[in-house]
Every structure is written in structure tokens, then in C-alpha cells.
Amino acid sequence: MNQMVALVIIIAILYIGDIVSTRTKAWIPSVFVCAVLFLVGYWTFFPADIISQAGITPAIAVMLMYLLITNMGTLLSLRELGKQWKTVVIALAGIAGIAIAVFAVCTVLFDMNTALVTIPPLVGGIVSSLIMSKGAAEAGLVDLSVFAILIYVMQGFAGYPLTAIMLQREGRHVLEKYRRGEWKEYSPQTEPNKAQTTTVAGEEEMPRFFNAFPAQYNTSYFKFLRLAFVGFLAWWVSDLCAPLVSISPFVLCLLFGVIFTSFGFLERQTLQKANGFGFAVMGLMLFIFDTLNKATPEMLLRLLYPMLVLITTAVIGMFIVSWLVGKLLGVNMPMAFAISLTALYGFPADYIITNEAINSLTRDAKEREVLTHHMLGPMLVGGFISVTMVSVVLAGILVSYITPITG
């Protein structure tokens, strides 16, 4: 197949997924649609290496992972996390609920490798799924390599509608109290909306570490260079530590992204400002779907039962733990459960679903401001903690415990 033909086909599939997700207001996830279309393609006329033929090779995908995970670290603000400490606790509790429930069920019904491969994708997104899929493939566990991707694809199908229902319940509760004059957490009349101080020009200024250099030298290439350098340091430190302890370079990418942003070597959202974020996500998404070329109909039938059981188990586990912890912290059950559910999809789905819930509840500008202040911050922080931060760390740790097949 010609390279450009392959590229047009696979990007068209991604776009069809976006269209369906938009038309259904995210009730049908785009990754689910794309996965189905790729499977149909692989089972009919797609060459098995259509992604590589289009130009997205494994080496390019690994490079994009280094850049994206380092960029994730630039999003972390310890000050913002401090203000949302209850959200952080609930998100971590939900992750603990997933891990405990999955380990318990796998002990009885499946095996330890299944538990190890399942947990990071259930509390994360593209990156953690890819780490576990790659680790399972290297251990010779082809079924589990595909399973990690299927979990990522299917979990949002459970998470999106459940989150929408929980946010609708929480929003109606808040509006009832606000309309009766009993809502004290935030009021547009008493706490005016603060204007944004960041300007477009300000976003392009040199980061603090390079203040001595003129701003015009902060080009896209310089942003890529700094991200790549931090990614290189993560790989180098991981390699240095290898004789003593196994540390995933991707975990260090996340950590170094936070550290190097804190002292001004990187700016927040470096990859977005370098105009590379969209391409990086597209490349990783395609590499994710490339794993499905190993998924035969027989394999899917084998994996359907454990997939449904473990996703259901994870949802029940996070519900029980987040409800109990939310009760202790004075957070309503719907809000606590919605925060935990962000582990199943993360950003930008958490932003989109929250805004859709707010828009469906009221058209009044002040009421929407109240709901936004109450729900959007916790949802974004919850998704960041689980998907962006904890899942990558978990994947980096658990992937080293996968037991390879023998013989």
C-alpha cells in the first residue's frame, strides 16, 4: 500500500471517531469507534503493518512517548494541587479501590500477570496502556499485550455515561441549594470572576531559567530541544540506575518534567506551545491501534469475559472506596464518584463531560459559573492525578513484575 494512501485511511478513521463522539456528546467514545474500524480493517483489507507503512514506526512512537510524558510533568502545579487536597485524596482512594478489587478478582479467576497488565490502563490513558502493552509483548504475552489496549479502548464506554449521570445529580443538588440562597461555597455576587493575566505575548516569553536570552529565540525548535534534553536525562538516569534498581525512564520523564518546570527550564504546556501536541497524540494513538493487528476474532472472544469482569470490578471497587472516603471528607457521593471515574478517561474528556453536564442543567450565566467553580476544578485535578501522574508511575513499577512465559 502506498504511504500516503495508508496515511489518509488511518487519519480518516481517527476523524470518524471524533465525529461520532461529538455527535453522541461523548457517550460513544472516539477510541471505541476507531478500535472497531481498525479491527474491521485488519480483518479485511488492511495490511498488518499499515501504521508503519504510513510512517509511524515503533521508534517514532517511543520518541513521542518521551516528549509527551515530559510535557505531562509541565502541567503539574503543586500549589493548585494543595487547594484541591480533598480531590487528590478521593482520586488516590479510587485508584486504591481499583487496584484492590482487580487484584482480588484476578487471584480467584485469572492470574497475577492479568492483574499487573490491567491496573495501569484502568487508572490511566494512552501512555500507561502502551507501557503495559509493550511490556506484555516483550514477555511473550501476546493476548495480554492486546488486552492492555482493549481495556483502554473500552473503559471509557463505562466511564463516560456514569460520569455524566453523577455530575447531573451533583449539579441539580448544587442548583437547588443555590436557588434557595443556601449555597455558600461560591457566589458570583460575592466573588467576582478574576480576569486572566496571561497574554499571548507572555506565553512566548523565555522561561525563567533563560531570562538573559531575548524572547525571539524561544522558537519551536528550542522548545523541542529542551523537552528532548529532559527526556534524555530521564533515560540516562534510568540507565545509570539499572544495575542497582529498575526505574522506568517514563516515570523519570514525568518527575523531571515537574522539577525542570519548577525552576524555569521548561514552561507549562511546552509541547502545545511548540505546536507539536496534536501530532504527538495522533502518533501515539495510531501506535496504540497498531497493536490491534494481532487481535483475531478468536482472541477477542477469549478476552471478552475477563475484560468485562475486570472493568465492572474496577468500577465497583472505585465506587465503594470513593464513597467511603468522600463521606469522611464531607464530599457528596455523586461528586466523589465522578472524581474517581476520571481515572477511566482523563483530559480532555473530563473537561468536555463536565461542561456538557453544566450546559444541560442551566442556561443562566451565574448558575453556570457556580457549577463550573464547584465541579470543573475537582474533575480536572482528579483526571490529572490518576491519568497523568499516578498511572504512569504505576505502569513503570508494575511492568517490571510481569512474569515472562517460559519455553
Phi, psi and chi 1 to 4 in degrees:
 res  aa     phi    psi   chi1   chi2   chi3   chi4
   1 MET       -  136.4 -176.7  178.6  -73.8      -
   2 ASN   -62.2  143.6  176.1  -89.7      -      -
   3 GLN   -57.7  -45.5  178.3 -179.8    7.1      -
   4 MET   -71.5  -31.6  -65.9  -47.9  -62.6      -
   5 VAL   -63.5  -46.0  172.5      -      -      -
   6 ALA   -61.6  -42.2      -      -      -      -
   7 LEU   -63.9  -44.0 -173.8   63.3      -      -
   8 VAL   -62.5  -42.7  167.9      -      -      -
   9 ILE   -62.8  -48.8  -70.1  173.6      -      -
  10 ILE   -72.0  -33.0   60.6 -179.7      -      -
  11 ILE   -72.0  -34.7  -65.6  178.2      -      -
  12 ALA   -61.5  -37.5      -      -      -      -
  13 ILE   -63.6  -44.0  -72.2  176.5      -      -
  14 LEU   -59.7  -39.5  -63.8 -178.7      -      -
  15 TYR   -70.1  -39.0 -176.9   55.5      -      -
  16 ILE   -59.8  -41.2  -68.6  169.8      -      -
  17 GLY   -58.5  -42.6      -      -      -      -
  18 ASP   -62.7  -42.5  -84.3  -11.1      -      -
  19 ILE   -61.5  -47.6  -68.7  174.4      -      -
  20 VAL   -63.3  -42.8  173.9      -      -      -
  21 SER   -61.8  -42.1  179.3      -      -      -
  22 THR   -66.8  -44.4  -59.2      -      -      -
  23 ARG   -65.0  -32.3  -67.8  -73.0  -65.1  177.3
  24 THR   -97.7   10.1   60.9      -      -      -
  25 LYS    53.3   43.7  -64.4 -174.8  176.9  179.7
  26 ALA    70.3    9.5      -      -      -      -
  27 TRP   -71.7  -28.4  -77.0   73.7      -      -
  28 ILE  -108.7  107.1  -59.0  178.1      -      -
  29 PRO   -64.5  144.8  -16.2   28.1      -      -
  30 SER   -63.1  -37.3   61.9      -      -      -
  31 VAL   -65.6  -31.3  -70.1      -      -      -
  32 PHE   -66.1  -46.1  175.4   77.1      -      -
  33 VAL   -61.8  -46.3  176.4      -      -      -
  34 CYS   -62.5  -41.7  -67.4      -      -      -
  35 ALA   -62.1  -43.0      -      -      -      -
  36 VAL   -62.5  -44.3  169.8      -      -      -
  37 LEU   -65.6  -39.9  -67.6  176.6      -      -
  38 PHE   -65.8  -41.0  -91.0  104.8      -      -
  39 LEU   -61.7  -45.2  -77.7  172.8      -      -
  40 VAL   -60.2  -41.9  171.1      -      -      -
  41 GLY   -62.7  -46.1      -      -      -      -
  42 TYR   -64.3  -32.6  -74.7  130.0      -      -
  43 TRP   -82.5   -7.0  -65.5  -16.2      -      -
  44 THR  -119.9  -87.6   52.3      -      -      -
  45 PHE  -116.6   -5.0   68.9   96.2      -      -
  46 PHE   -69.6  135.9  -79.8    8.5      -      -
  47 PRO   -67.9  149.2   21.3  -29.3      -      -
  48 ALA   -60.6  -26.9      -      -      -      -
  49 ASP  -107.9   36.0   61.1  -16.1      -      -
  50 ILE   -60.8  -33.6 -173.6  172.8      -      -
  51 ILE   -67.3  -45.0  -54.2  -64.4      -      -
  52 SER   -64.8  -38.4  -66.0      -      -      -
  53 GLN   -62.4  -31.5  -73.8 -171.6   23.0      -
  54 ALA   -76.8  -13.4      -      -      -      -
  55 GLY   115.4   -3.6      -      -      -      -
  56 ILE   -96.3   91.6  -53.3  -62.1      -      -
  57 THR   -91.1  165.0   62.7      -      -      -
  58 PRO   -55.8  -37.7  -28.2   35.6      -      -
  59 ALA   -63.5  -41.4      -      -      -      -
  60 ILE   -65.7  -40.7  -71.0  176.4      -      -
  61 ALA   -62.5  -41.8      -      -      -      -
  62 VAL   -63.9  -42.0  171.6      -      -      -
  63 MET   -58.3  -44.0  173.1 -163.4   71.6      -
  64 LEU   -65.3  -34.3  -65.0  176.8      -      -
  65 MET   -62.7  -44.0  -76.5  177.3   65.6      -
  66 TYR   -58.6  -45.9  -86.2   98.1      -      -
  67 LEU   -67.6  -44.2  -64.6  179.6      -      -
  68 LEU   -68.1  -41.8  -86.1  169.0      -      -
  69 ILE   -70.2  -38.9  -62.1  176.4      -      -
  70 THR   -61.3  -40.2  -55.3      -      -      -
  71 ASN   -65.1  -34.2 -174.0   70.2      -      -
  72 MET   -57.5  -40.5  -75.2  178.5 -179.0      -
  73 GLY   -62.0  -28.5      -      -      -      -
  74 THR   -70.6  -15.6   70.9      -      -      -
  75 LEU   -82.8  -14.0  -58.8  174.6      -      -
  76 LEU   -80.2  122.8  178.0   58.3      -      -
  77 SER  -119.2  113.5  168.5      -      -      -
  78 LEU   -63.4  -31.2  -63.0  177.4      -      -
  79 ARG   -65.5  -44.5 -178.4  178.7  -58.3  174.2
  80 GLU   -65.6  -39.6  -69.6  171.1    9.3      -
  81 LEU   -63.5  -34.6  -68.4  178.2      -      -
  82 GLY   -62.6  -36.9      -      -      -      -
  83 LYS   -70.9  -24.1  -67.0  178.3 -179.1  176.8
  84 GLN  -109.6   41.3  -66.1  -79.2   -4.4      -
  85 TRP   -63.2  -34.5   68.1  -89.8      -      -
  86 LYS   -64.3  -40.8  -71.3 -175.3  179.3 -179.6
  87 THR   -61.2  -43.5  -61.3      -      -      -
  88 VAL   -60.2  -45.2  173.3      -      -      -
  89 VAL   -63.0  -43.7  172.0      -      -      -
  90 ILE   -66.1  -41.9  -68.5  170.1      -      -
  91 ALA   -61.7  -44.2      -      -      -      -
  92 LEU   -65.8  -37.6  -67.3  175.5      -      -
  93 ALA   -64.1  -40.5      -      -      -      -
  94 GLY   -62.2  -40.3      -      -      -      -
  95 ILE   -63.5  -42.8  -68.2  170.1      -      -
  96 ALA   -61.5  -39.6      -      -      -      -
  97 GLY   -61.9  -41.4      -      -      -      -
  98 ILE   -61.7  -50.1  -69.3  173.4      -      -
  99 ALA   -61.5  -45.5      -      -      -      -
 100 ILE   -63.4  -46.6  -66.8  168.5      -      -
 101 ALA   -65.3  -43.7      -      -      -      -
 102 VAL   -66.7  -43.5  169.7      -      -      -
 103 PHE   -60.9  -41.8  -90.2  119.8      -      -
 104 ALA   -63.3  -46.0      -      -      -      -
 105 VAL   -69.1  -40.9  168.0      -      -      -
 106 CYS   -65.3  -32.6  -76.6      -      -      -
 107 THR   -61.2  -35.1  -59.1      -      -      -
 108 VAL   -88.6  -44.5  177.1      -      -      -
 109 LEU  -103.8  -29.6  -62.2  179.0      -      -
 110 PHE  -124.8 -127.0  -52.6  112.8      -      -
 111 ASP  -148.7  175.0   56.2   53.5      -      -
 112 MET   -69.4  -35.8 -167.0   52.6   61.8      -
 113 ASN   -59.9  -39.3  -84.2  -20.3      -      -
 114 THR   -62.5  -42.2  -59.1      -      -      -
 115 ALA   -63.5  -45.6      -      -      -      -
 116 LEU   -62.5  -41.9  -66.2  172.1      -      -
 117 VAL   -74.2  -28.2  169.7      -      -      -
 118 THR   -80.5  -40.6  -60.1      -      -      -
 119 ILE   -62.8  -51.3  -69.3  170.8      -      -
 120 PRO   -58.3  -45.3  -27.4   37.8      -      -
 121 PRO   -61.2  -33.1  -24.9   35.1      -      -
 122 LEU   -68.3  -26.6  -83.0  172.3      -      -
 123 VAL  -109.7   17.4  -60.0      -      -      -
 124 GLY  -147.3 -160.3      -      -      -      -
 125 GLY  -128.9 -139.1      -      -      -      -
 126 ILE   -58.2  -49.3  -61.4  173.9      -      -
 127 VAL   -65.2  -50.1  174.1      -      -      -
 128 SER   -64.0  -36.2   57.3      -      -      -
 129 SER   -63.3  -41.9  -57.7      -      -      -
 130 LEU   -67.9  -39.0 -166.7   53.1      -      -
 131 ILE   -60.7  -47.1  -69.1  172.0      -      -
 132 MET   -70.2  -37.2  -60.4  -47.0  -64.7      -
 133 SER   -63.7  -43.3  177.4      -      -      -
 134 LYS   -65.2  -42.7 -173.7  170.5  177.3  -74.2
 135 GLY   -63.6  -41.3      -      -      -      -
 136 ALA   -66.3  -40.0      -      -      -      -
 137 ALA   -63.7  -42.4      -      -      -      -
 138 GLU   -65.6  -25.9  -69.6  172.0   -8.1      -
 139 ALA   -86.7    3.1      -      -      -      -
 140 GLY    81.5   12.9      -      -      -      -
 141 LEU   -98.4   78.6  -55.4  167.1      -      -
 142 VAL   -62.8  -44.3  178.6      -      -      -
 143 ASP   -58.7  -45.3  -83.3   21.6      -      -
 144 LEU   -71.6  -27.9  -72.4 -178.0      -      -
 145 SER   -62.1  -43.2  175.7      -      -      -
 146 VAL   -71.3  -37.0  174.5      -      -      -
 147 PHE   -58.8  -39.7 -169.9   64.0      -      -
 148 ALA   -59.6  -38.2      -      -      -      -
 149 ILE   -73.6  -41.2  -55.3  -55.6      -      -
 150 LEU   -63.0  -38.3  -69.3  177.3      -      -
 151 ILE   -60.3  -45.8  -73.4  -71.9      -      -
 152 TYR   -60.7  -42.4  164.3   71.0      -      -
 153 VAL   -66.8  -42.6  169.0      -      -      -
 154 MET   -89.5  -23.5  -66.6  -60.4  -62.9      -
 155 GLN   -64.6  -34.9   62.8 -173.3    3.3      -
 156 GLY   -62.5  -29.0      -      -      -      -
 157 PHE   -62.5  -30.1 -151.3   58.0      -      -
 158 ALA   -86.1  -37.4      -      -      -      -
 159 GLY   -72.7  -39.6      -      -      -      -
 160 TYR   -60.7  -56.4  -64.7  150.7      -      -
 161 PRO   -65.4  -37.2   18.8  -29.7      -      -
 162 LEU   -62.7  -42.5  -82.2  174.5      -      -
 163 THR   -63.8  -43.6  -55.5      -      -      -
 164 ALA   -58.7  -42.2      -      -      -      -
 165 ILE   -64.9  -45.1  -67.6  168.2      -      -
 166 MET   -63.9  -42.8  -68.2  -58.6  108.8      -
 167 LEU   -68.1  -34.7  -70.3  176.7      -      -
 168 GLN   -62.3  -44.7  -68.5  -90.4  -10.0      -
 169 ARG   -63.6  -46.1  -71.2 -175.4   58.7 -177.1
 170 GLU   -64.6  -41.2  178.6   69.3    9.4      -
 171 GLY   -63.6  -41.6      -      -      -      -
 172 ARG   -64.2  -38.5  -78.2 -166.3  -69.9  -91.2
 173 HIS   -62.3  -44.5  167.9   73.2      -      -
 174 VAL   -64.8  -44.3  170.5      -      -      -
 175 LEU   -65.0  -37.8  -74.6  178.8      -      -
 176 GLU   -60.6  -45.7  -74.9  173.7    6.4      -
 177 LYS   -68.0  -39.6  -64.2 -169.3   73.1  172.8
 178 TYR   -65.1  -40.9  175.7   72.8      -      -
 179 ARG   -70.9  -23.9  -71.7  165.0 -179.7  168.3
 180 ARG   -88.4   -1.0  -67.1 -162.1  -56.7  -96.9
 181 GLY    77.5   20.3      -      -      -      -
 182 GLU  -103.8   -0.8  -60.6  172.4    1.6      -
 183 TRP   -88.9  114.2 -172.6 -109.3      -      -
 184 LYS  -106.6  -11.3  -55.2  -61.1 -179.0 -174.6
 185 GLU   -61.8  -41.4  179.9 -177.2  -52.5      -
 186 TYR  -159.4  136.9  173.3   84.4      -      -
 187 SER  -138.7  128.4  172.8      -      -      -
 188 PRO   -58.0  -28.3  -22.9   32.7      -      -
 189 GLN   -74.3  -33.4  -68.8   89.6  -16.2      -
 190 THR   -97.3  -17.0   59.3      -      -      -
 191 GLU  -134.5   86.8 -171.3  175.0  -30.3      -
 192 PRO   -62.1  151.9   22.3  -31.9      -      -
 193 ASN   -68.0  129.4 -160.5   24.6      -      -
 194 LYS   -82.4  140.6  -64.0  179.5 -178.8  176.7
 195 ALA   -76.0  149.2      -      -      -      -
 196 GLN   -74.6  136.0  -64.9  -71.5  -28.3      -
 197 THR  -100.6  -14.7   56.5      -      -      -
 198 THR   -79.8  132.9  -56.0      -      -      -
 199 THR  -112.3  165.8   63.2      -      -      -
 200 VAL   -61.8  -41.7  174.1      -      -      -
 201 ALA   -62.9  -40.0      -      -      -      -
 202 GLY   -64.7  -32.5      -      -      -      -
 203 GLU   -66.9  -24.8  -70.8  177.3   -7.5      -
 204 GLU   -95.2    2.5  -63.7  -55.7  -39.5      -
 205 GLU   -68.0  157.8  -70.7  177.0   -3.8      -
 206 MET   -62.4  141.2  -80.8  -73.0 -170.7      -
 207 PRO   -63.5  161.9   17.3  -27.5      -      -
 208 ARG   -54.0  -36.3 -168.5  169.6   63.2 -105.2
 209 PHE   -64.5  -24.2 -169.8   81.0      -      -
 210 PHE  -114.7   32.2  -60.6   96.8      -      -
 211 ASN   -57.8  -27.1  -89.2  -18.5      -      -
 212 ALA   -73.4  -14.9      -      -      -      -
 213 PHE   -93.8  144.1  -66.2   87.9      -      -
 214 PRO   -62.6  147.6  -21.0   32.5      -      -
 215 ALA   -62.3  -29.2      -      -      -      -
 216 GLN   -67.3  -12.8   60.5  -97.4   34.9      -
 217 TYR   -86.3   -2.8  -69.2  110.2      -      -
 218 ASN   -85.6   66.4 -168.5   16.0      -      -
 219 THR   -82.0  173.5   65.3      -      -      -
 220 SER   -60.0  -38.8  -66.5      -      -      -
 221 TYR   -64.1  -36.2  -68.3  138.6      -      -
 222 PHE   -68.0  -36.8 -171.6   50.9      -      -
 223 LYS   -64.7  -45.9  -63.6 -178.7  179.2   75.0
 224 PHE   -61.2  -40.3  -80.1  120.5      -      -
 225 LEU   -60.2  -44.6  173.4   62.1      -      -
 226 ARG   -68.8  -39.3  -73.6 -179.8  -78.8  119.9
 227 LEU   -62.8  -44.8  -86.9  177.0      -      -
 228 ALA   -64.6  -37.0      -      -      -      -
 229 PHE   -64.4  -43.1  177.8   72.5      -      -
 230 VAL   -66.3  -39.4  174.5      -      -      -
 231 GLY   -61.9  -40.6      -      -      -      -
 232 PHE   -61.7  -43.2  156.6   72.7      -      -
 233 LEU   -60.4  -39.5  -72.9  179.7      -      -
 234 ALA   -61.7  -45.3      -      -      -      -
 235 TRP   -63.3  -42.1  166.2   83.3      -      -
 236 TRP   -63.8  -45.7 -177.5   58.9      -      -
 237 VAL   -65.7  -41.1  171.1      -      -      -
 238 SER   -60.4  -41.0  173.2      -      -      -
 239 ASP   -67.6  -38.7 -168.6   57.3      -      -
 240 LEU   -63.9  -37.0  -77.7  178.6      -      -
 241 CYS   -80.7  -13.4  -65.4      -      -      -
 242 ALA   -53.8  -40.1      -      -      -      -
 243 PRO   -65.4  -25.4  -21.8   34.2      -      -
 244 LEU  -100.3  -46.6  -60.0  174.6      -      -
 245 VAL  -149.8  143.5   61.5      -      -      -
 246 SER   -90.1  113.1  176.8      -      -      -
 247 ILE  -122.1  123.7  -55.5  175.3      -      -
 248 SER   -62.7  132.1  169.2      -      -      -
 249 PRO   -61.5  -24.3   21.1  -32.0      -      -
 250 PHE   -72.5  -33.7  -60.0  121.9      -      -
 251 VAL   -64.3  -41.9  173.7      -      -      -
 252 LEU   -68.4  -32.7  -66.4  176.9      -      -
 253 CYS   -57.7  -45.8  -80.2      -      -      -
 254 LEU   -62.6  -48.3 -174.0   68.3      -      -
 255 LEU   -62.6  -46.4  175.2   62.8      -      -
 256 PHE   -67.4  -32.0  -74.0    6.1      -      -
 257 GLY   -60.4  -42.1      -      -      -      -
 258 VAL   -64.5  -48.0  176.0      -      -      -
 259 ILE   -64.3  -48.1  -66.1  171.9      -      -
 260 PHE   -71.7  -23.7  -81.4   78.2      -      -
 261 THR   -74.8  -36.0  -56.8      -      -      -
 262 SER   -64.5  -32.7   66.6      -      -      -
 263 PHE  -105.1   14.8   67.0   76.7      -      -
 264 GLY    88.5   16.3      -      -      -      -
 265 PHE   -79.6  -35.7 -174.8   85.2      -      -
 266 LEU  -116.2  148.7  -64.4  172.5      -      -
 267 GLU   -95.2  164.2   57.5  -92.5   82.0      -
 268 ARG   -65.5  139.6  -72.3  169.8   67.1   87.4
 269 GLN    56.6   48.5  -59.2 -173.1   22.3      -
 270 THR   -57.4  -44.2  -52.1      -      -      -
 271 LEU   -66.7  -37.2 -161.8   54.9      -      -
 272 GLN   -63.2  -43.0  -73.8   90.5  -31.8      -
 273 LYS   -71.9  -20.0  -67.5  174.3 -178.2  176.9
 274 ALA   -88.2    4.7      -      -      -      -
 275 ASN    61.1   34.4  -61.1  -46.9      -      -
 276 GLY  -120.0   -3.7      -      -      -      -
 277 PHE   -64.8  -46.3 -176.4   77.1      -      -
 278 GLY   -61.3  -44.6      -      -      -      -
 279 PHE   -65.8  -39.8  175.2   78.9      -      -
 280 ALA   -62.7  -44.4      -      -      -      -
 281 VAL   -65.3  -41.5  171.1      -      -      -
 282 MET   -59.9  -45.8 -178.1 -165.9   74.7      -
 283 GLY   -60.4  -43.5      -      -      -      -
 284 LEU   -69.3  -39.4  -94.5 -168.5      -      -
 285 MET   -59.7  -44.3  -72.9  -64.1  -64.7      -
 286 LEU   -64.8  -38.7  -69.5  173.3      -      -
 287 PHE   -66.9  -34.5 -168.3   65.1      -      -
 288 ILE   -59.2  -48.8  -76.7  -76.8      -      -
 289 PHE   -71.3  -20.6  -66.6  124.8      -      -
 290 ASP   -61.3  -29.8 -173.4   45.3      -      -
 291 THR   -64.3  -25.6  -49.9      -      -      -
 292 LEU   -71.0   -8.7  -64.9  177.4      -      -
 293 ASN   -67.4  -14.4   65.6    7.9      -      -
 294 LYS   -90.0   -7.3  -55.5 -179.0 -174.8   70.3
 295 ALA   -85.9  103.2      -      -      -      -
 296 THR   -85.9  160.9   62.9      -      -      -
 297 PRO   -55.9  -37.3  -26.3   34.3      -      -
 298 GLU   -64.4  -40.2  -64.7   76.6   18.9      -
 299 MET   -64.9  -41.7 -178.7 -173.2  -68.2      -
 300 LEU   -62.2  -39.4  -75.8 -176.9      -      -
 301 LEU   -63.3  -38.2  -73.8  175.4      -      -
 302 ARG   -66.2  -36.1  -73.2 -160.7  -52.9  -88.7
 303 LEU   -88.8  -14.7  -62.9  177.6      -      -
 304 LEU   -60.0  -45.9 -177.3   61.9      -      -
 305 TYR   -62.3  -53.8  170.1   67.5      -      -
 306 PRO   -62.2  -33.1   17.5  -29.5      -      -
 307 MET   -64.1  -48.9 -179.9  173.5   60.8      -
 308 LEU   -65.1  -41.5  -66.9  177.0      -      -
 309 VAL   -63.3  -45.6  167.4      -      -      -
 310 LEU   -74.8  -35.5  -68.1  176.3      -      -
 311 ILE   -65.8  -43.8  -70.1  177.4      -      -
 312 THR   -62.1  -43.2  -56.8      -      -      -
 313 THR   -59.7  -44.3  -62.2      -      -      -
 314 ALA   -62.3  -43.3      -      -      -      -
 315 VAL   -63.7  -43.1  170.3      -      -      -
 316 ILE   -64.6  -43.6  -66.6  172.0      -      -
 317 GLY   -61.4  -45.5      -      -      -      -
 318 MET   -69.4  -32.8   73.8  166.0   68.5      -
 319 PHE   -63.7  -48.8  168.6   73.5      -      -
 320 ILE   -61.7  -49.3  -66.6  171.6      -      -
 321 VAL   -69.1  -43.9  176.6      -      -      -
 322 SER   -66.8  -34.3   62.4      -      -      -
 323 TRP   -64.6  -45.8  171.0   62.6      -      -
 324 LEU   -64.9  -46.0  -68.2  173.1      -      -
 325 VAL   -67.7  -41.0  172.8      -      -      -
 326 GLY   -60.7  -39.1      -      -      -      -
 327 LYS   -62.1  -42.4 -164.5  173.8 -178.1   67.1
 328 LEU   -65.4  -33.0  -69.9  172.6      -      -
 329 LEU   -93.1   -1.6  -63.5  177.2      -      -
 330 GLY    79.0   26.5      -      -      -      -
 331 VAL  -106.0  131.6  178.1      -      -      -
 332 ASN   -57.5  147.6  -72.5  -18.8      -      -
 333 MET   -56.3  -47.1 -177.7  -82.1  -71.5      -
 334 PRO   -59.0  -40.2  -24.2   34.6      -      -
 335 MET   -69.6  -42.3 -167.1   69.7 -123.5      -
 336 ALA   -63.0  -43.3      -      -      -      -
 337 PHE   -67.1  -40.2 -169.8   28.4      -      -
 338 ALA   -61.5  -41.0      -      -      -      -
 339 ILE   -60.8  -44.3  -69.6  169.2      -      -
 340 SER   -65.0  -37.1  -68.6      -      -      -
 341 LEU   -65.6  -18.7  -75.9  166.6      -      -
 342 THR   -60.2  -20.2   58.0      -      -      -
 343 ALA   -61.0  -22.8      -      -      -      -
 344 LEU   -84.8   -4.8  -60.3 -178.0      -      -
 345 TYR  -153.4  -40.6   42.7   82.3      -      -
 346 GLY    71.7 -160.5      -      -      -      -
 347 PHE   -81.3  141.7 -175.6   86.5      -      -
 348 PRO   -93.2    2.0   33.3  -34.5      -      -
 349 ALA   -61.3  -36.5      -      -      -      -
 350 ASP   -62.5  -38.3   48.3    8.9      -      -
 351 TYR   -66.5  -46.6  177.4   83.8      -      -
 352 ILE   -65.2  -46.8  -65.3  169.3      -      -
 353 ILE   -64.9  -40.5  -66.7  172.1      -      -
 354 THR   -63.6  -45.2  -54.2      -      -      -
 355 ASN   -65.4  -37.9  -86.5  -57.1      -      -
 356 GLU   -65.1  -38.7  -73.8  176.8   -9.2      -
 357 ALA   -64.5  -43.3      -      -      -      -
 358 ILE   -62.7  -46.2  -67.9  168.7      -      -
 359 ASN   -64.6  -30.6  -68.6  -24.1      -      -
 360 SER   -77.7  -20.0   67.1      -      -      -
 361 LEU   -89.0  -32.7  -73.6  167.7      -      -
 362 THR  -159.4  152.6  179.8      -      -      -
 363 ARG  -109.5   -4.2  -67.0  -64.8  176.6 -173.6
 364 ASP   -72.9  129.8 -178.8   82.2      -      -
 365 ALA   -62.5  -41.6      -      -      -      -
 366 LYS   -69.0  -40.1  -68.7 -179.5  179.5  178.6
 367 GLU   -65.9  -38.0  -69.4 -178.9  -12.6      -
 368 ARG   -65.8  -35.2  -71.5  172.2   59.4  167.5
 369 GLU   -65.7  -40.3 -167.8  175.1  -21.2      -
 370 VAL   -62.6  -47.6  168.7      -      -      -
 371 LEU   -64.6  -40.3  -67.6  176.7      -      -
 372 THR   -62.0  -45.8  -60.7      -      -      -
 373 HIS   -62.3  -37.1 -177.7  -88.8      -      -
 374 HIS   -78.4  -37.5  177.2   67.7      -      -
 375 MET  -107.9  -34.5  -63.2 -164.6  -61.0      -
 376 LEU   -68.6  -45.2 -173.8   57.1      -      -
 377 GLY   -57.3  -53.8      -      -      -      -
 378 PRO   -58.8  -37.6  -27.2   35.3      -      -
 379 MET   -66.4  -41.9  -69.1  -65.1  -70.0      -
 380 LEU   -67.1  -43.4  -67.1  177.3      -      -
 381 VAL   -65.6  -41.5  170.7      -      -      -
 382 GLY   -59.6  -45.0      -      -      -      -
 383 GLY   -64.9  -37.7      -      -      -      -
 384 PHE   -66.4  -44.9  178.8   84.1      -      -
 385 ILE   -60.6  -47.2  -72.8  -66.3      -      -
 386 SER   -78.9  -57.7   55.0      -      -      -
 387 VAL   -74.7  -49.1  175.3      -      -      -
 388 THR   -79.2  -36.3  -55.0      -      -      -
 389 MET  -105.1  -65.9 -169.2  174.4  172.1      -
 390 VAL   -68.0  -38.8  176.5      -      -      -
 391 SER   -63.2  -39.2   69.1      -      -      -
 392 VAL   -67.1  -41.5  177.1      -      -      -
 393 VAL   -63.5  -45.5  174.9      -      -      -
 394 LEU   -59.9  -44.9  -94.3  179.3      -      -
 395 ALA   -61.7  -43.1      -      -      -      -
 396 GLY   -62.8  -31.8      -      -      -      -
 397 ILE   -82.4  -51.0  -65.4  171.0      -      -
 398 LEU   -70.3  -27.5  -63.7 -176.1      -      -
 399 VAL   -63.3  -27.1   72.1      -      -      -
 400 SER   -76.2  -11.7   61.8      -      -      -
 401 TYR   -98.7   -0.8  -70.6   94.9      -      -
 402 ILE   -65.1  132.0  -65.1  176.0      -      -
 403 THR   -91.2  116.7  -55.6      -      -      -
 404 PRO   -67.1  155.2  -14.8   27.6      -      -
 405 ILE   -74.5  149.8   59.1  172.7      -      -
 406 THR  -109.2  154.6   56.2      -      -      -
 407 GLY    87.0      -      -      -      -      -
